[in-house]
Amino acid sequence: MNECRKAGISANEIRHAFDAAATLDPEELTRAGAFTDDVINLFWPKAGNEPGYCLPWQKVADKLRFRPGELTLWTGATGAGKSQVLSHAVVAMGEQGARVCVASLEMLPGQLLKRAVKQVGNVDRPTEPYIREVMNSLDQWLWVFGQVGKAGVTRILEVFEYARCRYGTDVFVIDSLMRLGVGSEDYQGQEKAVFELVSWAVEKAVHVHLVAHARKADRSNGPAHAIPDAEDVKGTSEIASNAANIVGIWRNRKLEDEIRQAGEAAAKGDFSADAKLRELTEKPPVILNVAKQRNGTFEGKVGLWFNVETFQYRSAHDHRDGRKHLPS
């Protein structure tokens, strides 16, 4: 104070300096009250204001939300349909307003988009004009990382970051973890790759969907024990630990075989087989298991039926014939 007065600084200037003084708190340190509006919105979200996107199936649509700043793991055995289920979910997210970038390192872009066209239009063999119409719609919100094979996390995130900044993409898909150039026994590399994806999702407030294979299921105790859970993700336990959500997909191949056999017998005039076929087709051949949802309350299983012609899935609460995400 004496040095200030000797330097000619007035008492009013000194008083103003004290009144305007600010703390030097670390930027990570914030008072609880600063989050009041966020907490209120979590309890009472305004209509249409809740961030994130939902699944397209009514039985689970209001129970699982893919929020900004999260990573979701999609897991299941080879051939279970996890990529296909996720593809249908992505179509619905695009309909909800998401802008999506997909790195399908296991499927050529043409094949990836053919599947999407079938799912958007709920159609097996669309006409050429309708294909162009659907592709024009997809062109408004879907971008493709056009590389098949292995790609490092660093390069994928560089492309994702460009898509986010240039085109406003907010949902990102990587299919799959095994194509990120990390060995199946390289647990440290797996942890590093997943943590890098999670950190980027949190920093940029976007959602990342990552497909990861499940360990070989133990069917000795029945089908219920074969449905993938959080502990069944293949690789280091840190993969599941770092994910905000884990969705397991299980395909009931035994039921599929029984339906096929009953269908063949019914086609030959076997009336008992016809009755059995109707009974079997009431059972869902696919189970979606929400094994983890860090920022939500629902965890549980939902049955899905698959349409082999349109690649669409439906729950018990959806129309049996599926629906067009883009009217023809």
GIJODA-V935362 format. One record per backbone hydrogen bond with DSSP energy under -0.5 kcal/mol. CO is the residue of the C=O (numbers start at 1). NH is the residue of the N-H. Records with the same first field share a line. If there is no record, write none. Layout:
CO: NH + NH
This chain:
1: 5
2: 6
3: 7
4: 9
5: 8
10: 14
11: 15
12: 16
13: 17
14: 18
15: 19
16: 20
18: 21
26: 29
28: 30
31: 34
32: 35
33: 36
35: 39
36: 40
37: 41
38: 42
39: 43
40: 44
46: 49
53: 66
56: 58
57: 60 + 61
58: 62
60: 63 + 64
63: 298
64: 55
65: 67
66: 53
67: 70
70: 208
71: 244 + 245
72: 210
73: 75 + 247
74: 212
75: 249
76: 214
77: 80
81: 85
82: 86
83: 87
84: 88
85: 89
86: 90
87: 91
88: 92
89: 93
90: 94
91: 95
92: 96
93: 98
94: 97
98: 100
99: 170 + 171
100: 143
101: 173
102: 104 + 145
103: 105 + 175
104: 107
105: 149
108: 112
109: 113
110: 114
111: 115
112: 116
113: 117
114: 118
115: 119
116: 120
117: 121
118: 122 + 123
120: 325 + 326
127: 131
128: 132
129: 133
130: 134
131: 135
132: 136
133: 137
134: 138
135: 139
137: 140
138: 141 + 142
141: 100
143: 102
144: 146
145: 147
152: 156
153: 157
154: 158
155: 159
156: 160
157: 161
158: 162
159: 163
160: 164
161: 165
162: 166
163: 167 + 169
164: 168
170: 207
171: 101
172: 209
173: 103
174: 211
175: 105 + 106
176: 179
177: 180
179: 151
183: 186
185: 187
186: 190
187: 191
188: 192
189: 193
190: 194
191: 195
192: 196
193: 197
194: 198
195: 199
196: 200
197: 201
198: 202
199: 203
200: 204
201: 205 + 206
206: 69 + 70
207: 172
208: 72 + 210
209: 174
210: 74
211: 176 + 177
212: 76
213: 234
217: 219
219: 222
222: 225
223: 226 + 227
224: 227
229: 232
230: 233
232: 215
236: 239 + 240
237: 241
238: 242
239: 243
240: 243
244: 294
245: 73
246: 248 + 291 + 292
247: 75
248: 289
249: 77
250: 252 + 287
251: 253
252: 256
253: 257
254: 258
255: 259
256: 260
257: 261
258: 262
259: 263
260: 264
261: 265
262: 266
263: 267
264: 268
265: 268 + 270
266: 269
269: 271
270: 274
271: 275
272: 276
273: 277
274: 278
275: 279
276: 280
277: 281
279: 282
280: 283
285: 252
286: 304
287: 250 + 289
288: 290 + 302
289: 248 + 291
290: 300
292: 246
293: 296
300: 290
302: 288
304: 286
305: 314
306: 308
307: 311
312: 307
314: 305
315: 318
319: 322
